[in-house]
């Protein structure tokens, strides 16, 4: 329960992709190289700016106005909701083990949504590792159903409610010299409602200001300076942001 009459907070999850070898994505017309993923508990770099204690991604107890899939009907949306909940607890346990004496604040849905969106540009083994790392069995679940489920989830988190303001969004800041495939760009915009910005990473300080300004605006000033010290080899930064503002249940 919120402690004050009105509480606003935000958090951000960022992924930075670099032009180094090992695994590869086919985001561009020519193969672009990025770091290797170790799944299911990825040894990726997390940038978490969090003052929001996130609830589970299941929306069973969501306020009125927030849709949720039927508990009896098996749909792509219900599958994503269920596996997102499992992923949240698995990731929580891992993070809690690494910092047993500290509070853990993170948004599971930001992590899973960002990785699912990234898988749209992945190829072969890398794509399989990402989706299986999120808990999906690709033998029984088509990739299209996974993204359809995430599409429903993303949309459900942007439905207005009189009880609270909950806004989630994603943005890709892409190196201006990198020509992404039109199919990838279309899918991230259509399925994940993501914004895409051409960015000059040859000037890290300018790119940093651009990304931080976007995050600050989307979180209504709750998250500032999330990006610091961009690498010159950065090819793309994927940002997922959440803003939450609710009322005290006792007010």
N, C-alpha and C positions, 0 to 999 in steps of 0.2 A: 504494500500500500504506500502511496506517496505520502510524504511527511508534511508537505505544505499544501496550501490551497491550489497551487498550480506548479507543476514541475516540468521543465523542458530539458532535454538532453539529446546528445547525438553521439554516433560512433562511426568510424570509417575503417574499412578493410581495403588494403592496397596490395596489388601484385605488380612487381616490376619485371619486365622481360628484357633480357640482355642478348646482345649479338655474340654469344659464345656457343660452343658446340655441345654435343652429346645427344639430347633428344631434339626433335624438330616438330614444328607446326607448319601447316601449309596455309597460313593466313595470307601470304603474299603470292604473287604470280610466280615468283621463284622461291625456293625453300628458304626459310629463315630459321636460324638456330637459336635455341634458348636452353636454359639450364635443365638438368635432369630432374624428374619428379620421383620421389620415393613414397609410394603409397602402400597401405591405406592411410598412415599418419604422416603426411607429407613433411619433409624437412625443408619447407619453403620459408621464405622470409615474410613474417607477418608484421604489418604495421597496424596496431590497434589503438585507436584513440577512443577510449570508452569511459563514459560517465553514466552509461545506461546499463542496468542489470537486465539483460535480455531474457524474455520468457522463452519457453520451448516454441518451436516453430509450428507445432500443431495449434490450430485456431479453434479448437473445440470450445474453449471458454472465452472466445473473443467477444467484444462488445457488440451490441446490436448494430446491424449494418455491415458487418464483416462476414462475407460468405465463407462457408467451409464445406468440403465434400461430404457426401453421405457416408455414414459409418458402415452401411451394409452393402453399398454398391462399389465394386472394384473399378476404379477409373484411373487414368494417368495422374490426375490431381491427388487422389487419395493415396496412391503409391508414393508419390513424391513427399506428401505430408508425413507419411509413416516413416519412410527411410530418412527423411530430414531429422525427425525426432531421434531416431537411433544414432544418426551421425552426430547430433548435438551432444548426446550423453557420452559417446565414445571420445569425442574431442575434448569434452569437459574433463573426463577422467584423466586423459593424457596431460592436459594443461595443469590440472590440480596436482598431479604427481610431480610435475616439474617445479612447481612453486607451492609446496604444502603449507607454508606459513603465511601465504598471501591470499587476498580475495581474488577471485577470477571473474572478470567482466569481459564478455565477448558476445558477438552476435553470430550464432551458428548459421542462420539463414544467409548472412552476408558472405560467409566463407563458401557454403555449398553453392549458392547462386553464382558467385564469381567463377568458381571452378567449372560449373556446368556450362556457363557461357563461354569460358575459355576453350572447353572441349569442342565447341563448334569449329574451331580453327585447327584442332589437333588432328594428327594422322596416325593410323595404324596402332602400334603398341601404346603410344603416349595417350591417345584417345581412350583406349581400353583401360589403362591404368587410372586415369582420372575418374571415369565413370564408375568403375568397380571400387575405387577408393571411397566413393560417396555411398557405396552400398548397393549399387544396382547390379543385377544379374543380367548381362546382355544376351544370354541365351534365351531368357524368357521375356525380356522387356526390350522392345525395339527402341533405338535411339530417339526416333521421332516422338514416341510416347513420353520419354523422359523430358524432352524439351517442352512438350505440350503441357505436362504437369507443372513445370517451372513457370511457364507462361501464366497459368492459372494462379499460381502462388504469388508471383510478382504483382499481378493485377489485383489480387485480393488485398494486398498490403497497401494499396493506394486508394481504396474505396473510402470516401469521406464518412466520418462518424461524428455524432454530436457529443460523444463521450470523450473522445481523444483525437489528437492529431498524430498520425503515424504515416510518415513518408519515407519510402525507400526508393533509391535510384542507383543506376550504374552509369559510369562514363569511361570511355576509352580515349586516352591521350596518345595519339599515334605519331611516330616519327614522320615528318612531312615527306621524306624521300621514300617511305615504304608504301607501296601500292597494294592495298588489301584487295582481296577478291570481293567482287560485288555481292556474291552469294553470302559470304560471311557477314558483311556489313548489313545486308538486308535482314538476316536472321537475328543478329544481336539487337537490332532496332525493333523488329516485329515481335520476337519472342520474349525479349528481356527489357524492352522499352529503354534501351541504353542510348546515351548521347555519344557522339564520336567527334573528337576535336583533333585537327591536324596541329602538331606541336613541333617547335624547333628545339630538339634536344641537343643541338650543337652548342647551345647557350644554356647550360643547366640552371643558372640562376633565374633566367626569364621563364623557362619551362616550369620551374618550381613555383614561382609566383602565380603562374596561370593555374596550375593544379590546386594550389592552396586557396586561391581566391574562389575557385569553383566550390571546393569543399566547405569553405566558410559560409558562402552564400546558401548552399543547400542545407546546411545544419543550423542556419540562422545564428551564426557566430559562436556556436557551441564547440566546434572543433576548428582549431587554427594551427597553421604550420605543421600539418601532418607529414608533408614531404620535406626532408632535409638532406642535402648532400647527394643530389642525383648523380648517377654515374654517366660518364660520357658515352658509354656503350648502350645506354638505355634505348630500346626501340619502341616500347609501349608501356604505359602504366594503366592498369585497370583499377578503377576506384568504385567501391560500393559504399554508399552512405545511408544512414538511417537517422531520422529525426523523430523524436517522441515528445509529445506534450500532453499530459493528462491532468485530470482533476482529482483532488483528494476524495476518496470514496465517502468520507464522513462529512464533506462540505455540502 
